[in-house]
Amino acid sequence: MGIYRVRNTTNGKCLIGSSVDLPAMLNRQQAQLRFGAHPNRALQQDWQVLGPEAFVFEVLDELMAKDEPGYDPAADLRVLEALWLEKLTPFADRGYHERPKPIV
């Protein structure tokens, strides 16, 4: 489990996400793009224009499960994903994420 990235090698834009099963999630991302069903419309459009050879699917960080009964990694994955989003800032022309709304 951990953090993954779908990176456009042509323009450098990327999509960051987290999953408890990284190989399955990366496979899912590729399948959605191949079938034209990815929920991120901008990413899907770039995939259709540039083709699959313009994208790489990467594991950025792995999270080791805690050896605790009933451990739920959801909160840890959210924190780790937030750290990567802050580090890579994949917003606007740098990525496929919408800029987070400011907390009021």
MOPAC internal coordinates of N, CA, C and O (Angstrom, degrees):
PM7 1SCF
backbone

  N    0.0000 0     0.00 0     0.00 0    0    0    0
  C    1.4477 1     0.00 0     0.00 0    1    0    0
  C    1.5126 1   108.49 1     0.00 0    2    1    0
  O    1.2310 1   121.06 1   -26.34 1    3    2    1
  N    1.3280 1   115.59 1   153.66 1    3    2    1
  C    1.4501 1   118.53 1  -179.44 1    5    3    2
  C    1.5202 1   112.94 1   161.61 1    6    5    3
  O    1.2310 1   121.96 1    31.26 1    7    6    5
  N    1.3317 1   113.86 1  -148.74 1    7    6    5
  C    1.4624 1   122.44 1  -173.66 1    9    7    6
  C    1.5280 1   109.18 1  -113.64 1   10    9    7
  O    1.2310 1   120.96 1   -43.77 1   11   10    9
  N    1.3293 1   115.77 1   136.23 1   11   10    9
  C    1.4601 1   120.95 1   178.21 1   13   11   10
  C    1.5247 1   109.80 1  -123.30 1   14   13   11
  O    1.2310 1   121.77 1   -14.72 1   15   14   13
  N    1.3351 1   114.22 1   165.28 1   15   14   13
  C    1.4688 1   120.39 1   176.86 1   17   15   14
  C    1.5261 1   108.85 1  -139.98 1   18   17   15
  O    1.2310 1   121.37 1   -43.59 1   19   18   17
  N    1.3336 1   114.98 1   136.41 1   19   18   17
  C    1.4589 1   122.30 1   168.82 1   21   19   18
  C    1.5281 1   104.10 1  -105.50 1   22   21   19
  O    1.2310 1   120.72 1   -64.95 1   23   22   21
  N    1.3336 1   116.24 1   115.05 1   23   22   21
  C    1.4675 1   120.17 1  -173.30 1   25   23   22
  C    1.5193 1   111.08 1  -117.10 1   26   25   23
  O    1.2310 1   121.64 1   -49.62 1   27   26   25
  N    1.3297 1   114.47 1   130.38 1   27   26   25
  C    1.4530 1   123.09 1   175.13 1   29   27   26
  C    1.5287 1   106.77 1   -84.88 1   30   29   27
  O    1.2310 1   120.33 1   -66.19 1   31   30   29
  N    1.3249 1   116.98 1   113.81 1   31   30   29
  C    1.4711 1   120.25 1  -176.48 1   33   31   30
  C    1.5238 1   112.39 1   -77.75 1   34   33   31
  O    1.2310 1   120.07 1   167.98 1   35   34   33
  N    1.3143 1   117.48 1   -12.02 1   35   34   33
  C    1.4608 1   120.93 1   179.53 1   37   35   34
  C    1.5261 1   111.90 1   -79.87 1   38   37   35
  O    1.2310 1   120.79 1   134.00 1   39   38   37
  N    1.3322 1   116.10 1   -46.00 1   39   38   37
  C    1.4659 1   119.04 1  -176.79 1   41   39   38
  C    1.5306 1   114.01 1  -118.15 1   42   41   39
  O    1.2310 1   120.20 1   178.63 1   43   42   41
  N    1.3307 1   117.23 1    -1.37 1   43   42   41
  C    1.4625 1   121.01 1   176.49 1   45   43   42
  C    1.5199 1   115.54 1    82.03 1   46   45   43
  O    1.2310 1   120.02 1   176.48 1   47   46   45
  N    1.3324 1   117.56 1    -3.52 1   47   46   45
  C    1.4583 1   119.81 1   179.97 1   49   47   46
  C    1.5283 1   109.65 1   -68.56 1   50   49   47
  O    1.2310 1   121.15 1   -29.97 1   51   50   49
  N    1.3503 1   115.40 1   150.03 1   51   50   49
  C    1.4523 1   117.71 1   179.93 1   53   51   50
  C    1.5174 1   112.09 1  -145.90 1   54   53   51
  O    1.2310 1   122.16 1   -18.15 1   55   54   53
  N    1.3227 1   113.47 1   161.85 1   55   54   53
  C    1.4526 1   123.17 1   175.17 1   57   55   54
  C    1.5271 1   106.31 1  -119.46 1   58   57   55
  O    1.2310 1   120.25 1   -51.67 1   59   58   57
  N    1.3134 1   117.13 1   128.33 1   59   58   57
  C    1.4617 1   123.23 1   179.76 1   61   59   58
  C    1.5235 1   108.05 1  -108.79 1   62   61   59
  O    1.2310 1   120.54 1   -38.06 1   63   62   61
  N    1.3246 1   116.57 1   141.94 1   63   62   61
  C    1.4543 1   120.50 1   177.02 1   65   63   62
  C    1.5119 1   111.23 1  -154.59 1   66   65   63
  O    1.2310 1   121.03 1    -6.57 1   67   66   65
  N    1.3106 1   115.64 1   173.43 1   67   66   65
  C    1.4626 1   121.10 1   178.62 1   69   67   66
  C    1.5148 1   109.30 1  -129.47 1   70   69   67
  O    1.2310 1   121.31 1   -23.29 1   71   70   69
  N    1.3317 1   115.09 1   156.71 1   71   70   69
  C    1.4622 1   120.00 1   179.84 1   73   71   70
  C    1.5208 1   110.08 1  -160.72 1   74   73   71
  O    1.2310 1   121.29 1   -28.85 1   75   74   73
  N    1.3174 1   115.14 1   151.15 1   75   74   73
  C    1.4664 1   119.48 1   173.74 1   77   75   74
  C    1.5263 1   110.23 1   -81.14 1   78   77   75
  O    1.2310 1   120.17 1   167.60 1   79   78   77
  N    1.3266 1   117.28 1   -12.40 1   79   78   77
  C    1.4688 1   122.47 1   178.57 1   81   79   78
  C    1.5268 1   108.25 1  -135.93 1   82   81   79
  O    1.2310 1   120.74 1   -90.84 1   83   82   81
  N    1.3309 1   116.19 1    89.16 1   83   82   81
  C    1.4688 1   120.30 1  -174.85 1   85   83   82
  C    1.5256 1   113.81 1   -61.17 1   86   85   83
  O    1.2310 1   118.72 1   132.40 1   87   86   85
  N    1.3450 1   120.05 1   -47.60 1   87   86   85
  C    1.4753 1   117.91 1   179.69 1   89   87   86
  C    1.5264 1   112.69 1   -58.55 1   90   89   87
  O    1.2310 1   120.36 1   138.29 1   91   90   89
  N    1.3216 1   116.92 1   -41.71 1   91   90   89
  C    1.4673 1   119.79 1   179.38 1   93   91   90
  C    1.5296 1   111.03 1   -65.55 1   94   93   91
  O    1.2310 1   120.12 1   139.26 1   95   94   93
  N    1.3311 1   117.38 1   -40.74 1   95   94   93
  C    1.4632 1   120.22 1  -179.05 1   97   95   94
  C    1.5284 1   111.22 1   -67.26 1   98   97   95
  O    1.2310 1   119.75 1   137.80 1   99   98   97
  N    1.3175 1   118.08 1   -42.20 1   99   98   97
  C    1.4637 1   119.84 1   178.38 1  101   99   98
  C    1.5248 1   110.43 1   -63.58 1  102  101   99
  O    1.2310 1   120.70 1   141.45 1  103  102  101
  N    1.3214 1   116.26 1   -38.55 1  103  102  101
  C    1.4618 1   120.66 1   176.28 1  105  103  102
  C    1.5227 1   110.42 1   -63.70 1  106  105  103
  O    1.2310 1   120.54 1   138.42 1  107  106  105
  N    1.3207 1   116.57 1   -41.58 1  107  106  105
  C    1.4708 1   121.26 1   178.87 1  109  107  106
  C    1.5246 1   111.09 1   -63.28 1  110  109  107
  O    1.2310 1   120.35 1   135.70 1  111  110  109
  N    1.3359 1   116.93 1   -44.30 1  111  110  109
  C    1.4656 1   120.54 1   179.07 1  113  111  110
  C    1.5263 1   110.42 1   -57.91 1  114  113  111
  O    1.2310 1   120.64 1   134.52 1  115  114  113
  N    1.3354 1   116.38 1   -45.48 1  115  114  113
  C    1.4642 1   120.22 1   179.89 1  117  115  114
  C    1.5290 1   111.45 1   -64.21 1  118  117  115
  O    1.2310 1   120.50 1   137.40 1  119  118  117
  N    1.3235 1   116.65 1   -42.60 1  119  118  117
  C    1.4610 1   120.37 1  -179.13 1  121  119  118
  C    1.5294 1   110.78 1   -63.80 1  122  121  119
  O    1.2310 1   120.29 1   135.19 1  123  122  121
  N    1.3290 1   117.05 1   -44.81 1  123  122  121
  C    1.4640 1   120.04 1   179.00 1  125  123  122
  C    1.5232 1   110.63 1   -59.55 1  126  125  123
  O    1.2310 1   120.27 1   137.90 1  127  126  125
  N    1.3130 1   117.10 1   -42.10 1  127  126  125
  C    1.4689 1   120.32 1   179.42 1  129  127  126
  C    1.5292 1   111.06 1   -66.60 1  130  129  127
  O    1.2310 1   120.38 1   135.35 1  131  130  129
  N    1.3251 1   116.89 1   -44.65 1  131  130  129
  C    1.4738 1   120.29 1   179.58 1  133  131  130
  C    1.5255 1   112.31 1   -59.64 1  134  133  131
  O    1.2310 1   120.59 1   142.70 1  135  134  133
  N    1.3432 1   116.48 1   -37.30 1  135  134  133
  C    1.4549 1   120.44 1  -177.61 1  137  135  134
  C    1.5234 1   113.37 1   -91.51 1  138  137  135
  O    1.2310 1   120.12 1  -175.54 1  139  138  137
  N    1.3392 1   117.38 1     4.46 1  139  138  137
  C    1.4556 1   121.13 1   178.08 1  141  139  138
  C    1.5103 1   113.60 1    70.50 1  142  141  139
  O    1.2310 1   120.57 1  -152.76 1  143  142  141
  N    1.3306 1   116.51 1    27.24 1  143  142  141
  C    1.4628 1   120.79 1  -174.30 1  145  143  142
  C    1.5257 1   113.51 1  -120.41 1  146  145  143
  O    1.2310 1   119.93 1  -160.78 1  147  146  145
  N    1.3070 1   117.74 1    19.22 1  147  146  145
  C    1.4696 1   118.90 1  -179.09 1  149  147  146
  C    1.5256 1   109.29 1   -70.48 1  150  149  147
  O    1.2310 1   120.03 1   -43.83 1  151  150  149
  N    1.3457 1   117.55 1   136.17 1  151  150  149
  C    1.4702 1   119.52 1  -178.55 1  153  151  150
  C    1.5285 1   113.82 1   -68.09 1  154  153  151
  O    1.2310 1   119.75 1   160.15 1  155  154  153
  N    1.3217 1   118.08 1   -19.85 1  155  154  153
  C    1.4578 1   120.20 1   178.30 1  157  155  154
  C    1.5352 1   107.77 1   -89.80 1  158  157  155
  O    1.2310 1   120.91 1   -76.88 1  159  158  157
  N    1.3219 1   115.86 1   103.12 1  159  158  157
  C    1.4726 1   121.27 1  -173.63 1  161  159  158
  C    1.5290 1   113.04 1   -62.44 1  162  161  159
  O    1.2310 1   119.70 1   141.22 1  163  162  161
  N    1.3260 1   118.18 1   -38.78 1  163  162  161
  C    1.4682 1   120.37 1  -179.28 1  165  163  162
  C    1.5257 1   110.72 1   -65.55 1  166  165  163
  O    1.2310 1   120.59 1   137.89 1  167  166  165
  N    1.3160 1   116.48 1   -42.11 1  167  166  165
  C    1.4645 1   120.77 1   177.30 1  169  167  166
  C    1.5270 1   109.96 1   -63.93 1  170  169  167
  O    1.2310 1   120.65 1   134.97 1  171  170  169
  N    1.3170 1   116.36 1   -45.03 1  171  170  169
  C    1.4674 1   120.25 1   179.62 1  173  171  170
  C    1.5296 1   110.90 1   -60.32 1  174  173  171
  O    1.2310 1   120.50 1   138.25 1  175  174  173
  N    1.3258 1   116.65 1   -41.75 1  175  174  173
  C    1.4644 1   120.02 1  -179.82 1  177  175  174
  C    1.5302 1   110.92 1   -64.06 1  178  177  175
  O    1.2310 1   120.08 1   135.92 1  179  178  177
  N    1.3331 1   117.46 1   -44.08 1  179  178  177
  C    1.4725 1   120.16 1   178.08 1  181  179  178
  C    1.5209 1   110.62 1   -62.51 1  182  181  179
  O    1.2310 1   120.18 1   140.22 1  183  182  181
  N    1.3250 1   117.26 1   -39.78 1  183  182  181
  C    1.4657 1   121.66 1   178.27 1  185  183  182
  C    1.5320 1   110.06 1   -60.02 1  186  185  183
  O    1.2310 1   120.60 1   135.64 1  187  186  185
  N    1.3228 1   116.47 1   -44.36 1  187  186  185
  C    1.4601 1   120.51 1  -178.50 1  189  187  186
  C    1.5235 1   111.63 1   -67.43 1  190  189  187
  O    1.2310 1   120.21 1   143.35 1  191  190  189
  N    1.3217 1   117.20 1   -36.65 1  191  190  189
  C    1.4685 1   120.95 1  -178.99 1  193  191  190
  C    1.5317 1   111.41 1   -77.74 1  194  193  191
  O    1.2310 1   120.00 1   134.61 1  195  194  193
  N    1.3324 1   117.60 1   -45.39 1  195  194  193
  C    1.4614 1   122.28 1  -172.55 1  197  195  194
  C    1.5269 1   114.62 1   -92.02 1  198  197  195
  O    1.2310 1   120.73 1   155.93 1  199  198  197
  N    1.3322 1   116.20 1   -24.07 1  199  198  197
  C    1.4628 1   120.42 1  -179.42 1  201  199  198
  C    1.5143 1   112.83 1    87.18 1  202  201  199
  O    1.2310 1   120.31 1   -17.40 1  203  202  201
  N    1.3294 1   117.00 1   162.60 1  203  202  201
  C    1.4598 1   122.17 1  -175.32 1  205  203  202
  C    1.5241 1   114.22 1   -63.08 1  206  205  203
  O    1.2310 1   120.05 1   153.59 1  207  206  205
  N    1.3226 1   117.51 1   -26.41 1  207  206  205
  C    1.4684 1   119.89 1  -178.58 1  209  207  206
  C    1.5288 1   112.33 1   -67.50 1  210  209  207
  O    1.2310 1   119.98 1   166.52 1  211  210  209
  N    1.3149 1   117.65 1   -13.48 1  211  210  209
  C    1.4681 1   121.51 1  -179.86 1  213  211  210
  C    1.5332 1   112.34 1   -89.84 1  214  213  211
  O    1.2310 1   119.73 1  -174.08 1  215  214  213
  N    1.3413 1   118.12 1     5.92 1  215  214  213
  C    1.4645 1   120.81 1  -176.02 1  217  215  214
  C    1.5116 1   111.92 1  -128.42 1  218  217  215
  O    1.2310 1   121.36 1   -35.42 1  219  218  217
  N    1.3295 1   115.00 1   144.58 1  219  218  217
  C    1.4571 1   121.32 1   172.44 1  221  219  218
  C    1.5234 1   108.45 1  -124.47 1  222  221  219
  O    1.2310 1   121.28 1   -32.01 1  223  222  221
  N    1.3169 1   115.15 1   147.99 1  223  222  221
  C    1.4571 1   123.22 1  -178.73 1  225  223  222
  C    1.5170 1   107.08 1  -117.13 1  226  225  223
  O    1.2310 1   120.73 1   -62.24 1  227  226  225
  N    1.3337 1   116.21 1   117.76 1  227  226  225
  C    1.4617 1   120.76 1  -169.74 1  229  227  226
  C    1.5271 1   112.51 1  -129.15 1  230  229  227
  O    1.2310 1   121.52 1   -29.86 1  231  230  229
  N    1.3214 1   114.70 1   150.14 1  231  230  229
  C    1.4593 1   121.42 1   168.82 1  233  231  230
  C    1.5187 1   106.24 1   -94.27 1  234  233  231
  O    1.2310 1   120.43 1   -57.87 1  235  234  233
  N    1.3355 1   116.78 1   122.13 1  235  234  233
  C    1.4619 1   121.02 1  -179.59 1  237  235  234
  C    1.5234 1   112.69 1   -91.77 1  238  237  235
  O    1.2310 1   120.78 1   144.64 1  239  238  237
  N    1.3279 1   116.12 1   -35.36 1  239  238  237
  C    1.4579 1   119.94 1  -173.50 1  241  239  238
  C    1.5221 1   108.46 1  -157.78 1  242  241  239
  O    1.2310 1   120.99 1   -36.03 1  243  242  241
  N    1.3065 1   115.71 1   143.97 1  243  242  241
  C    1.4579 1   119.88 1   177.40 1  245  243  242
  C    1.5128 1   109.67 1  -116.54 1  246  245  243
  O    1.2310 1   121.15 1   -35.06 1  247  246  245
  N    1.3124 1   115.40 1   144.94 1  247  246  245
  C    1.4534 1   122.51 1   179.77 1  249  247  246
  C    1.5212 1   107.46 1  -113.39 1  250  249  247
  O    1.2310 1   121.16 1   -54.97 1  251  250  249
  N    1.3094 1   115.39 1   125.03 1  251  250  249
  C    1.4584 1   120.16 1   178.71 1  253  251  250
  C    1.5263 1   108.34 1   -85.04 1  254  253  251
  O    1.2310 1   121.01 1   -45.44 1  255  254  253
  N    1.3130 1   115.68 1   134.56 1  255  254  253
  C    1.4627 1   120.51 1   179.46 1  257  255  254
  C    1.5278 1   109.70 1   -66.79 1  258  257  255
  O    1.2310 1   121.07 1   -41.73 1  259  258  257
  N    1.3133 1   115.56 1   138.27 1  259  258  257
  C    1.4588 1   120.84 1   175.84 1  261  259  258
  C    1.5238 1   108.26 1   -75.58 1  262  261  259
  O    1.2310 1   121.33 1   -37.82 1  263  262  261
  N    1.3035 1   115.07 1   142.18 1  263  262  261
  C    1.4569 1   120.63 1  -179.75 1  265  263  262
  C    1.5240 1   109.60 1   -85.87 1  266  265  263
  O    1.2310 1   121.74 1  -115.21 1  267  266  265
  N    1.3386 1   114.27 1    64.79 1  267  266  265
  C    1.4552 1   121.52 1  -179.30 1  269  267  266
  C    1.5212 1   108.51 1  -128.87 1  270  269  267
  O    1.2310 1   120.41 1   -41.17 1  271  270  269
  N    1.3214 1   116.83 1   138.83 1  271  270  269
  C    1.4654 1   118.27 1   176.77 1  273  271  270
  C    1.5342 1   110.66 1   -60.73 1  274  273  271
  O    1.2310 1   120.91 1   -46.17 1  275  274  273
  N    1.3219 1   115.87 1   133.83 1  275  274  273
  C    1.4553 1   120.76 1   177.20 1  277  275  274
  C    1.5173 1   115.10 1    73.12 1  278  277  275
  O    1.2310 1   119.73 1  -164.92 1  279  278  277
  N    1.3386 1   118.12 1    15.08 1  279  278  277
  C    1.4691 1   120.56 1  -179.37 1  281  279  278
  C    1.5229 1   110.60 1   -59.60 1  282  281  279
  O    1.2310 1   120.72 1   -52.07 1  283  282  281
  N    1.3278 1   116.23 1   127.93 1  283  282  281
  C    1.4591 1   123.16 1   176.57 1  285  283  282
  C    1.5263 1   107.13 1  -114.42 1  286  285  283
  O    1.2310 1   119.84 1   -65.86 1  287  286  285
  N    1.3265 1   117.92 1   114.14 1  287  286  285
  C    1.4674 1   120.82 1  -175.53 1  289  287  286
  C    1.5326 1   114.58 1   -77.62 1  290  289  287
  O    1.2310 1   119.17 1   178.28 1  291  290  289
  N    1.3253 1   119.19 1    -1.72 1  291  290  289
  C    1.4697 1   121.76 1  -172.83 1  293  291  290
  C    1.5270 1   112.55 1   -54.57 1  294  293  291
  O    1.2310 1   119.72 1   131.07 1  295  294  293
  N    1.3175 1   118.13 1   -48.93 1  295  294  293
  C    1.4698 1   120.77 1  -177.93 1  297  295  294
  C    1.5251 1   110.90 1   -65.79 1  298  297  295
  O    1.2310 1   120.31 1   138.63 1  299  298  297
  N    1.3328 1   117.01 1   -41.37 1  299  298  297
  C    1.4636 1   120.38 1   179.03 1  301  299  298
  C    1.5253 1   111.03 1   -64.25 1  302  301  299
  O    1.2310 1   120.39 1   140.85 1  303  302  301
  N    1.3237 1   116.86 1   -39.15 1  303  302  301
  C    1.4663 1   120.30 1   177.89 1  305  303  302
  C    1.5243 1   111.62 1   -66.19 1  306  305  303
  O    1.2310 1   120.12 1   140.89 1  307  306  305
  N    1.3274 1   117.38 1   -39.11 1  307  306  305
  C    1.4797 1   120.32 1   177.90 1  309  307  306
  C    1.5310 1   110.61 1   -61.68 1  310  309  307
  O    1.2310 1   120.45 1   136.42 1  311  310  309
  N    1.3290 1   116.74 1   -43.58 1  311  310  309
  C    1.4693 1   120.72 1   179.79 1  313  311  310
  C    1.5159 1   110.08 1   -64.63 1  314  313  311
  O    1.2310 1   120.23 1   134.30 1  315  314  313
  N    1.3189 1   117.16 1   -45.70 1  315  314  313
  C    1.4610 1   121.02 1  -179.36 1  317  315  314
  C    1.5340 1   111.02 1   -63.28 1  318  317  315
  O    1.2310 1   120.57 1   138.90 1  319  318  317
  N    1.3237 1   116.52 1   -41.10 1  319  318  317
  C    1.4711 1   120.23 1   177.53 1  321  319  318
  C    1.5286 1   110.77 1   -63.73 1  322  321  319
  O    1.2310 1   120.40 1   137.46 1  323  322  321
  N    1.3162 1   116.84 1   -42.54 1  323  322  321
  C    1.4729 1   120.90 1   178.64 1  325  323  322
  C    1.5206 1   110.99 1   -60.89 1  326  325  323
  O    1.2310 1   120.31 1   141.64 1  327  326  325
  N    1.3220 1   117.02 1   -38.36 1  327  326  325
  C    1.4739 1   120.56 1   178.17 1  329  327  326
  C    1.5285 1   110.62 1   -63.97 1  330  329  327
  O    1.2310 1   120.42 1   137.12 1  331  330  329
  N    1.3313 1   116.80 1   -42.88 1  331  330  329
  C    1.4598 1   119.81 1   178.93 1  333  331  330
  C    1.5279 1   112.10 1   -68.54 1  334  333  331
  O    1.2310 1   120.31 1   142.83 1  335  334  333
  N    1.3252 1   117.02 1   -37.17 1  335  334  333
  C    1.4632 1   119.64 1   176.03 1  337  335  334
  C    1.5245 1   110.75 1   -63.37 1  338  337  335
  O    1.2310 1   120.63 1   140.31 1  339  338  337
  N    1.3153 1   116.40 1   -39.69 1  339  338  337
  C    1.4625 1   120.12 1   177.86 1  341  339  338
  C    1.5331 1   111.05 1   -67.21 1  342  341  339
  O    1.2310 1   120.51 1   140.27 1  343  342  341
  N    1.3179 1   116.63 1   -39.73 1  343  342  341
  C    1.4655 1   121.16 1  -178.69 1  345  343  342
  C    1.5298 1   112.23 1   -68.70 1  346  345  343
  O    1.2310 1   120.07 1   135.72 1  347  346  345
  N    1.3315 1   117.46 1   -44.28 1  347  346  345
  C    1.4679 1   121.26 1  -173.66 1  349  347  346
  C    1.5275 1   113.67 1   -94.92 1  350  349  347
  O    1.2310 1   119.90 1   163.79 1  351  350  349
  N    1.3127 1   117.79 1   -16.21 1  351  350  349
  C    1.4715 1   124.23 1  -178.41 1  353  351  350
  C    1.5424 1   113.03 1    39.10 1  354  353  351
  O    1.2310 1   120.59 1  -116.72 1  355  354  353
  N    1.3373 1   116.47 1    63.28 1  355  354  353
  C    1.4697 1   120.00 1  -178.26 1  357  355  354
  C    1.5246 1   113.11 1   -83.45 1  358  357  355
  O    1.2310 1   121.00 1  -120.55 1  359  358  357
  N    1.3287 1   115.70 1    59.45 1  359  358  357
  C    1.4588 1   121.55 1  -177.37 1  361  359  358
  C    1.5260 1   109.94 1  -117.11 1  362  361  359
  O    1.2310 1   120.97 1   -24.56 1  363  362  361
  N    1.3278 1   115.76 1   155.44 1  363  362  361
  C    1.4659 1   122.84 1   176.90 1  365  363  362
  C    1.5293 1   110.21 1    56.11 1  366  365  363
  O    1.2310 1   119.44 1    56.59 1  367  366  365
  N    1.3223 1   118.68 1  -123.41 1  367  366  365
  C    1.4627 1   120.76 1  -176.27 1  369  367  366
  C    1.5223 1   112.86 1   -77.18 1  370  369  367
  O    1.2310 1   119.64 1   176.59 1  371  370  369
  N    1.3413 1   118.29 1    -3.41 1  371  370  369
  C    1.4733 1   121.90 1   179.22 1  373  371  370
  C    1.5207 1   113.03 1   -98.15 1  374  373  371
  O    1.2310 1   120.45 1   171.14 1  375  374  373
  N    1.3258 1   116.75 1    -8.86 1  375  374  373
  C    1.4578 1   116.67 1  -177.19 1  377  375  374
  C    1.5069 1   113.91 1  -171.38 1  378  377  375
  O    1.2310 1   122.02 1     7.99 1  379  378  377
  N    1.3187 1   113.74 1  -172.01 1  379  378  377
  C    1.4544 1   121.78 1  -175.68 1  381  379  378
  C    1.5229 1   112.53 1  -105.95 1  382  381  379
  O    1.2310 1   120.16 1  -165.14 1  383  382  381
  N    1.3059 1   117.30 1    14.86 1  383  382  381
  C    1.4621 1   121.83 1   178.86 1  385  383  382
  C    1.5167 1   110.18 1  -101.76 1  386  385  383
  O    1.2310 1   121.33 1   -30.18 1  387  386  385
  N    1.3322 1   115.07 1   149.82 1  387  386  385
  C    1.4619 1   119.93 1   170.84 1  389  387  386
  C    1.5158 1   107.48 1   -82.58 1  390  389  387
  O    1.2310 1   121.18 1   -35.89 1  391  390  389
  N    1.3163 1   115.35 1   144.11 1  391  390  389
  C    1.4585 1   119.82 1   178.83 1  393  391  390
  C    1.5352 1   108.58 1   -63.81 1  394  393  391
  O    1.2310 1   119.98 1   -45.60 1  395  394  393
  N    1.3401 1   117.64 1   134.40 1  395  394  393
  C    1.4654 1   118.92 1   179.73 1  397  395  394
  C    1.5361 1   111.21 1   -62.20 1  398  397  395
  O    1.2310 1   121.77 1   -35.86 1  399  398  397
  N    1.3158 1   114.22 1   144.14 1  399  398  397
  C    1.4589 1   119.07 1   178.58 1  401  399  398
  C    1.5233 1   109.09 1   -75.29 1  402  401  399
  O    1.2310 1   120.38 1   -40.27 1  403  402  401
  N    1.3377 1   116.89 1   139.73 1  403  402  401
  C    1.4764 1   119.36 1   179.54 1  405  403  402
  C    1.5355 1   111.39 1   -64.52 1  406  405  403
  O    1.2310 1   120.99 1   -36.57 1  407  406  405
  N    1.3050 1   115.71 1   143.43 1  407  406  405
  C    1.4546 1   120.99 1   177.42 1  409  407  406
  C    1.5094 1   108.23 1   -81.09 1  410  409  407
  O    1.2310 1   120.97 1   -53.94 1  411  410  409
  N    1.3289 1   115.75 1   126.06 1  411  410  409
  C    1.4687 1   121.27 1  -177.37 1  413  411  410
  C    1.5081 1   109.95 1  -102.40 1  414  413  411
  O    1.2310 1   120.10 1   180.00 1  415  414  413

